[in-house]
Amino acid sequence: RVAITAGKKYKDKLKKSAPVCHCWAVGSCLYVGCTDGQLLHYDTNTTTLTVLANPIAASADSPNSSKSHSRLKEVEAEEDDNAKSAQNVLGKGDLEVMEYYQDGLFVCGANGKLRLLSLDNAAPDVLNSWDTNSVVSSLAWA
């Protein structure tokens, strides 16, 4: 992305987040899921935006980030990811569908994993997860 600023070319080197889903929660809060696994919280009363989970930043902070991140995802695919931080579990394609419910935030995507995230802390944890063995494109409650 290139923009002209005061007669000079400006090139932004930051990775952009592309929102793919959102849901409203109690208390005028909006949760937004992005393509690379970022989970955002927007409070309409205070007009503040908070990044709750950012897997790209978590993988960039570790040495050999691309290797360790891909290995981490392999290990997590083999293990149950309950009671783990959403920061370490969520990745690309995991936040394509989300729905707020009384127990927390349900998120899922093309990988077929349905996860229930707690919203009690500043950093959400995975309370429960289920493998649907299929792509999840929508959620509905009966």
C-alpha positions in Angstrom: 0.0 0.0 0.0 1.5 3.3 -1.0 0.1 6.7 -0.1 1.3 10.2 -0.9 1.9 12.3 2.2 3.1 15.9 1.9 4.7 15.4 -1.5 6.6 12.3 -0.4 5.8 8.6 -1.0 4.9 6.8 2.2 4.9 3.0 2.4 3.3 1.3 5.3 5.2 -1.8 6.3 2.7 -3.0 8.9 0.6 -6.2 8.4 -3.0 -5.2 7.8 -5.9 -7.0 9.4 -8.9 -7.8 7.3 -12.2 -8.3 9.3 -14.2 -11.3 8.2 -16.9 -11.6 10.9 -18.3 -9.8 13.9 -20.9 -10.1 16.6 -22.5 -7.9 19.2 -22.3 -8.8 22.9 -23.9 -7.5 26.1 -23.0 -4.0 27.1 -22.5 -2.4 23.6 -19.5 -4.5 22.8 -18.5 -5.6 19.3 -16.2 -8.5 18.7 -14.4 -8.7 15.3 -12.6 -11.7 13.8 -9.9 -11.2 11.2 -8.5 -13.4 8.5 -5.2 -14.1 10.2 -6.7 -15.0 13.6 -6.8 -11.6 15.3 -9.6 -11.1 17.7 -10.6 -7.5 18.3 -13.0 -5.9 20.9 -14.6 -2.6 20.3 -16.5 -0.8 23.1 -19.0 1.6 21.6 -19.5 3.5 24.9 -15.8 4.5 25.2 -14.9 4.1 21.5 -11.9 2.0 22.4 -10.5 -0.8 20.3 -8.6 -3.6 22.0 -6.7 -6.5 20.4 -7.6 -9.6 22.5 -5.6 -12.1 20.5 -3.0 -11.6 17.8 -1.3 -14.8 16.7 1.0 -13.0 14.3 2.5 -10.9 17.1 2.8 -14.0 19.3 4.7 -15.9 16.6 6.9 -12.9 15.7 8.0 -12.5 19.3 9.5 -16.0 19.5 12.8 -17.0 17.9 12.5 -18.8 14.5 9.0 -17.5 14.5 7.7 -19.2 11.3 9.1 -22.6 12.3 8.0 -22.4 15.9 4.6 -21.2 15.0 4.0 -23.9 12.4 5.3 -26.5 14.9 3.0 -25.1 17.6 0.0 -25.4 15.3 1.0 -29.1 14.6 1.2 -29.9 18.2 -2.1 -28.2 19.0 -3.8 -30.1 16.2 -2.8 -33.3 17.9 -3.8 -32.1 21.4 -6.9 -30.9 23.0 -6.7 -27.1 23.2 -9.0 -26.6 26.2 -7.8 -24.3 28.9 -5.2 -22.7 26.7 -4.8 -19.1 25.8 -6.6 -18.1 22.6 -3.5 -16.1 21.7 -1.6 -19.4 21.3 -4.4 -21.5 19.7 -6.1 -19.2 17.1 -4.6 -18.8 13.7 -5.5 -18.1 10.1 -9.0 -19.2 9.2 -10.1 -19.9 12.8 -12.3 -16.8 13.2 -14.5 -16.9 10.1 -17.7 -17.3 12.1 -18.5 -16.1 15.6 -21.5 -15.9 17.9 -21.9 -14.5 21.4 -23.8 -16.7 23.9 -24.2 -16.5 27.6 -21.2 -18.8 28.3 -18.8 -16.8 26.1 -17.8 -16.4 22.5 -18.1 -19.3 20.0 -15.7 -19.1 17.1 -15.1 -21.4 14.2 -13.9 -21.6 10.7 -12.7 -23.6 7.7 -10.6 -25.9 9.9 -13.7 -27.4 11.5 -12.8 -26.5 15.1 -15.6 -25.0 17.1 -14.2 -23.2 20.2 -15.8 -21.5 23.2 -13.7 -18.6 24.4 -14.0 -17.0 27.8 -14.5 -13.3 27.9 -13.8 -12.8 31.6 -10.1 -11.8 31.2 -8.3 -9.3 29.0 -6.8 -12.3 27.2 -9.5 -14.9 26.4 -8.9 -18.5 27.1 -10.3 -21.5 25.3 -12.9 -23.1 27.6 -13.9 -25.9 25.3 -13.4 -27.1 21.8 -15.0 -29.6 19.4 -13.8 -31.0 16.1 -16.7 -31.0 13.7 -14.7 -32.7 10.9 -16.3 -30.2 8.4 -16.1 -26.6 7.4 -18.3 -24.4 9.6 -19.9 -21.5 7.7 -22.6 -20.4 10.2 -23.9 -20.9 13.8 -27.5 -20.9 15.0 -29.1 -21.5 18.4 -32.3 -23.4 18.8 
